Amino acid sequence: MTTRQQWTILLVCATWLTFSIKSHLDNRDLHQQIEAQKQYIDQREALIDSLHAELFISSTIIGRTELTLEYLNQTNPKAFIQFSQYYDHETE
């Protein structure tokens, strides 16, 4: 094998090694980005779950308030009207 052939083989091997290392580093960077995105998604899912729980609590309170106002309207219409007027004009 001549010196020129040896240098050619060495150059090919060095080039292949360079591309292999670059590919490995790129894959590592992509893996880190994927992990960061997974963490972000997990955080958002936790936030969404928390907001769903808060929405359920708020909806329950609103439902109870509506039922109470219906009962007030049936049992004491004058108080219901006073409440409605105060709510509509004094709490803005």
N, C-alpha and C positions, 0 to 999 in steps of 0.2 A: 504494500500500500504506500502510495507516495505521500509526501508532505502536504501537497495540495489537497488530496483526498481526505487526509486527516483533519486539516483545517476546515474543510467543507463539512465534514461530519460533526466537528466540534461546534461550528457555527449553527448548524441545524439543531443540534442538541441544546445549545444555549438559547436559541430562539424559542424552541419548544418549551424549555424551562421557564423562560420569561413569560410566555403566554399562559402557562399553567399557573404561575404565581399570581399574575394579574387576574386571571379568572377566579382563583381561590379568594383573593381579596375582594373582588366584586361580589362574589357570593356571600362572603361574610358581611359586607355592607348591606346587601339586600336582606339578609337574615336579621340584622339589627333593626332595619327599617320595619320589617314585618312584625318583629316583637314589639316595637314601639306602637305600631298601629293596633296590635292586639290589646295592649294595655289601654290605649285610648278608647277602643271599643268597649272594653270591660268597664271603664269608668263611666262611659255614656250609658251603658245598660244599667248600671247601678243608679245613676241619676234618674233614668226613665222609670225604674221600679219605684224609687222614692217619690217621684212626682205622681205616679199612679196611686200610691198609697195616700198621698195628701189629697188628691182629687176625690178619692173614695170618701175620705173623712169629710171634706167640704160638701160633697153631694149629699151625704147623710145628714149633715147639719141643715142644709137647705131644705131637704125633704121634711125633716122634723119641724122646721119653722113654718113651712107651708101648711102642714097638717094642723099646727097650733093656731095659725091665723084662720084657717077654715073653721075650726072649733070656736074661736073667739067671735067670728062673724055670725055663727049660728046661735051662740049663747048670749052675746052682748054686742049687737051691731053698732051701737053708739061708740063703744070703746074701739071697735075695729075701724070705724071711720076716723076717729081721732088718731089712731096709730097710723093709718094710711096717709092722712094729711101731714102728720109730723114727718113720716118717712120720706114723703115726696118733696117736702119743702124745706125741712130743717137739717137734713143730713147730707146735703150735696157738698 
